[in-house]
Amino acid sequence: MHFNQHRSLSFLSRHQMAPMLSALALGVVLSGCASQNPPASSTYSNDDLNEQLVMATAWMQSAGEYRALSFQAFNVARLRLDQALKAQKTGDRPLAVIVDCDEAVIDNTAFQAWLIGRDERYSSANWNAWVEEAQARALPGAQAFLQYAHSRGVEVFYVTNRDESGLDATMKNLKQLDFPWVDEQHMMLRTNASDKQPRREAVMATHDVALLVGDNLADFDSRYDADDVATRNAQVIQDRAQFGERYIVLPNPTYGGWEAALYGGDFSLSPQEKDQRRRAALRVWGGPEQTAP
């Protein structure tokens, strides 16, 4: 969350306050019917909305392509870290890597899968119960990369928007996965503010940060913390040289700042309204009847 599981209360709502889906899920599940919204229904529930999680969650849990992208991200991260180590000179500040936790180095898709078939949405109670179980798995390639950084003396800081109340459970989970640098100094969870920038800057004040690893654009810079699609996409274009260089992005089609942008940051929308906003964001083919012979 990274955009990881809390943003103070506003981050909470924008991050995971509701079930999420991906462009992949939309393209497969909703293609052919996206040119108009379905009629309003008082019976449309979170259970209905959660069905849109099926394709994205199945992809993350079973697709070789997802694993390949994760390995690719950490392979590139290792190359960039080697470059930073080679460029380091005597007297330089120590090197560090900043990583988000959720869907950046650990996999919480079991929580997303739990939502499917239930009239449930993301809530603090549901999420905290999952965190306390300490059952998140390592993303493919994450443990090897983090241990490599440790072997080269590069410190790893976990800047996550999990609530500080989940510190012990999160540390337990990461230690079970044999992640390095899991201590109170290197675990930087959310306290009062969801904005990660002050925590990133605290690390940058004492270390040279070689890389930032995350699944949400706000894991790299708070300028991405915007409530509209156009602003986020324009910022990506502006920062395009950073991706694969200093910013390492992991794929997460189930939730994130991209979804919040579809709603204008308003997660208080009803399940039906969220469905309509998702459909309205689709670019739709006109169909064979509109194709010239």
Secondary structure by P-SEA (a helix, b strand, c coil): cccccccaaaaaaaccccccccaaaaaaccccccccccccccccccccccccaaaaaaaaaccaaaaaaaaaaaaaaaaaaaaaaaaccccccbbbbbbbcccccccaaaaaaaaccccccccaaaaaaaaaacccccccaaaaaaaaaaaacbbbbbcccccccaaaaaaaaaaaaccccccccccccccccccaaaaaaaaaacccccccccccccccccccccccaaaaaaaaaaacccccccbbbbbbccccaaaaaaacccccccaaaaaaaaaaacccccccccccc
